[in-house]
Amino acid sequence: MDSDGACSDSGQSDHGNGVSLVSPQLAISQAAYYTKSDKIRDFLASKNVQAWVELAHIRMKVWQSEEAGKHFEMQRENADGAAQNIETQVGFLKMMLGFANEIQDGTGVFTSVRPKNPRSVLRKPVRCLDTSAAPGALAQYFLRQNPRATVDGLSLPVESGGYPMLLECANKILGVRPRPQDKDTVNITWTDITLHPLFLPQGKEYPEEFPDKPAFDNNPPLPPHLQFPPSKPSDRVYDIVLTSSRYLRRCVHAQLRPWEAGRLQVSQLILGLSFVKPGGSMLIVLHNLESWNTFATVYKLSRIANITLYKPEKCHAIRSSFHLIATNVQPELEVCKVWVEKLKQAWYTMTFGGEEGLGSLVEVGEGLNVDTILDEWGEEFVVLGQNVWKRQLDALKRKGWVE
Ligand SMILES: C[S@@+](CC[C@H](N)C(=O)[O-])C[C@H]1O[C@@H](n2cnc3c(N)ncnc32)[C@H](O)[C@@H]1O
């Protein structure tokens, strides 16, 4: 878990801030657990990446601050209780709309898939998939930027602890009138996105018996066009995919596996990379840029798309979360298909592995060599991360929790 309570990656133990930033005694005791994440942090320290070095120091102090601890605890309680509290949900909606606005101003992602020739009668409406659509802020914001577009949304059923859709409320906050076509432009499927046969690796079936089989059996299916892996490029129908699922601690099913946040992330990536059109865009929420699983995910995405990392200044600035904007995504590249297959294998192990058949912990970056990537791509990574580290650093300083 990172300081904001969001699991940084698939549950991989990720303690420490890099040996160079801890006491020699602690460094020795940690040596046995020297992780790939530690290597990344040491790389950043060795390159003297100022924003990151300062951030690592301030984070350590923040973790020891009682005031900060109380703040994060309150935020966690707020988020956990959101499914039962309409005021909190409206608060989230407002915050997400603020996010959308800042991200659009900073990156233009919501208009990145506008047709080149908007007057052409042949043009098809732009299609968006939001893999965790409720309460609907990003969907509504996207539709206002792309008036003829449609959104297919997936979201955890409210009775399982998910949020409701609040599209009309979003209109009011945006100060826009509802349009007659609104009721047809957002199609929501209420389903737990982590429990679908789409994620099975090639040649694998569900085990005959496993402890949460009823949850799989009772989970509503994905829409028909998302149920099977694409067999040709035209099966990829989305111009843009938005993924911002948040692990919900009070969702009973989500508590079965300590690495659920990672399973959720893997499920979203598989969905997005399976159905985004060649040349399309993706907006992906990630956490803890310098942890191995996130680092590996960003690296893989940089092989198949043009990527930018963006951290809004006004919302969640003190947290480790950030947005990855991928444009010109090339899901038909062999390297992408191989990666998706690896993600499916990770999903399978995280879901059904282990002695109890409830999964086991998996590295998303399995098979990648951290040293090789740092050698080849480290400098680019440093440039990509500046905005993320600097904005979190400035926001933490503004909080005044530490001297
Ligand atoms: C940060 S909110 C998403 C915000 C939304 N995209 C918007 O723009 O308003 C996180 C969402 O993830 C959903 N979620 C969490 N776990 C899920 C799961 N297993 N399957 C589907 N949705 C899930 C929650 O119900 C919630 O709607």
The ligand as a Gaussian input file, in Angstrom:
#p B3LYP/6-31G(d) Opt

LIG

0 1
 C      -12.535000       6.351000      -9.438000
 S      -14.067000       5.562000      -9.784000
 C      -14.176000       5.736000     -11.514000
 C      -14.602000       7.096000     -11.899000
 C      -15.322000       7.155000     -13.216000
 N      -14.490000       6.704000     -14.326000
 C      -15.813000       8.550000     -13.484000
 O      -15.297000       9.188000     -14.391000
 O      -16.698000       9.023000     -12.780000
 C      -13.659000       3.874000      -9.609000
 C      -14.725000       2.951000     -10.124000
 O      -14.184000       1.628000     -10.154000
 C      -15.275000       0.770000      -9.998000
 N      -14.815000      -0.584000      -9.697000
 C      -14.060000      -0.990000      -8.663000
 N      -13.853000      -2.314000      -8.727000
 C      -14.480000      -2.764000      -9.851000
 C      -14.623000      -4.035000     -10.457000
 N      -14.087000      -5.116000      -9.927000
 N      -15.358000      -4.126000     -11.589000
 C      -15.910000      -3.021000     -12.134000
 N      -15.797000      -1.775000     -11.610000
 C      -15.090000      -1.649000     -10.473000
 C      -16.065000       1.425000      -8.862000
 O      -17.393000       0.955000      -8.751000
 C      -16.019000       2.881000      -9.309000
 O      -17.120000       3.141000     -10.132000

